[in-house]
Amino acid sequence: MNTPVWTKPAIWGAVAGCAATAIVGFGYMGWSTAASTERLAVERANTAVVAALVPLCIANAKADEDLSRMVKFKAESSSYSRSDLVRTSGWASVPGMTAPSSSLVDACSEQLRSTSES
């Protein structure tokens, strides 16, 4: 069986076209895989949960009867020390969680710092 002369260039053209479509689609047109879409959804959900729980953390800090913790928090210059104080004081603890998430602790610490400075 004789194959036409144009068969080999046509196959290579189709392969190059598929590769170019994939590169342009994923790189510039916003296509994504299921795994990257799932990862993005989880990140957005975690961000929304943290944003919803920060006011609770702020309220817990303001309602704390031990005022020395807030004084110590305001005196701290290190963000690590402030976050550690928020974690150990229990301000970022939410019923049902075994331990507060680090993103919640960091966001609460930053919010408390910005409200205590103003």
C-alpha positions in Angstrom: 0.0 0.0 0.0 1.3 3.3 -1.0 0.8 6.3 1.2 0.4 9.8 -0.3 3.3 12.2 0.0 1.3 14.7 2.0 0.5 12.2 4.9 3.7 12.7 6.9 3.6 16.5 6.8 -0.2 16.4 7.6 0.5 14.3 10.7 3.3 16.5 11.9 1.1 19.6 11.3 -1.7 18.0 13.4 0.8 17.2 16.2 2.2 20.8 16.1 -1.3 22.2 16.1 -2.4 20.2 19.1 0.7 21.3 21.0 0.3 24.9 20.1 -3.4 24.8 21.1 -2.5 23.3 24.5 0.2 25.8 25.1 -1.9 28.8 24.2 -5.0 27.5 26.0 -3.3 26.6 29.3 -0.8 29.5 29.2 -2.8 32.4 28.0 -6.5 31.6 27.7 -7.1 30.5 31.3 -7.7 26.8 30.9 -6.9 24.8 34.0 -6.8 21.2 35.1 -9.1 19.8 37.7 -6.4 19.6 40.3 -5.5 23.3 40.0 -9.2 24.3 40.0 -9.7 22.2 43.2 -6.6 23.8 44.8 -7.9 27.3 44.0 -11.3 26.5 45.4 -9.8 25.2 48.7 -7.6 28.4 48.9 -10.6 30.6 48.4 -12.7 28.7 50.9 -10.0 28.9 53.5 -9.6 32.6 52.9 -13.4 33.1 53.3 -13.4 31.1 56.6 -10.5 33.1 58.0 -12.2 36.4 57.0 -15.4 35.2 58.7 -13.6 34.2 61.9 -11.3 37.2 62.4 -14.1 39.3 64.0 -14.8 36.5 66.5 -11.1 36.5 67.4 -11.1 40.3 67.8 -14.2 40.0 70.0 -12.5 37.3 72.1 -9.4 39.5 72.6 -11.5 42.5 73.6 -13.6 40.5 76.0 -10.6 38.8 77.7 -10.6 39.6 81.4 -6.8 39.3 81.7 -5.8 42.7 80.4 -2.1 42.0 80.8 -2.3 39.8 77.7 -3.5 42.8 75.6 -0.8 45.0 77.2 1.8 42.4 76.4 0.4 42.1 72.8 0.7 45.8 72.2 4.2 45.9 73.6 5.4 43.1 71.3 7.4 44.2 68.2 7.8 40.8 66.6 5.0 39.5 64.5 5.9 36.0 65.5 5.6 36.8 69.2 2.2 38.6 68.6 0.9 35.6 66.7 2.2 33.2 69.4 0.4 35.3 72.0 -2.9 35.2 70.1 -2.5 31.4 69.8 -1.6 30.7 73.4 -4.2 33.1 74.8 -7.0 31.3 73.0 -8.4 34.3 71.2 -8.4 32.5 67.9 -9.8 29.3 69.2 -13.1 28.3 67.8 -15.4 25.6 69.4 -15.0 22.4 67.5 -11.4 23.0 66.3 -8.5 21.2 68.0 -6.2 24.1 67.3 -6.6 27.4 65.5 -5.2 27.6 62.0 -2.0 29.6 61.5 -3.7 31.7 58.8 -6.4 32.7 61.3 -3.9 33.4 64.0 -1.8 35.6 61.7 -4.9 37.5 60.3 -6.2 38.0 63.8 -2.8 39.2 65.0 -2.5 41.7 62.1 -6.0 43.0 62.7 -5.4 43.4 66.4 -2.2 45.2 65.7 -3.8 47.6 63.2 -6.7 48.4 65.6 -4.5 48.9 68.6 -2.2 51.3 66.7 -5.1 53.6 65.6 
